[in-house]
Amino acid sequence: MSYHSSTKTTPFMAVYGRDLPPMLRYDDVPTPNANLDELLKDRDGILNELKENLKSAQNRMSKSANKHRRDVVLEIDD
């Protein structure tokens, strides 16, 4: 969960006025409803894909930002 620096809250809290509900993993817990079982498995797949995409985007942004960084050693009176 990320906090916005100017609002000092999460975007979800700013819009809905409450904390984000937890996204629990379904795993393979048996359920009597076959449709629900399929929907939950699909949701878990989508959540995993989103996490991978976010991690990939974060790595790209870090790599891009690090291109412009350099080590600087300063002496007194520089």
C-alpha angles and dihedrals in degrees: 000000000000128000123216110234097221099043094037089219140081120273089242092054091048092053103035104024094232140077121276112267113244117262103222119197115244098208109172103313106153117243128186092227111079093194092052090047091054093045092051092049090050091049091051090051092050092048091051091049091049091051091050092048092049092049090049092049091048091052091050091050092048091049091049093048092047091056089070097045125095136177112254124192113195127193126206111283094020 
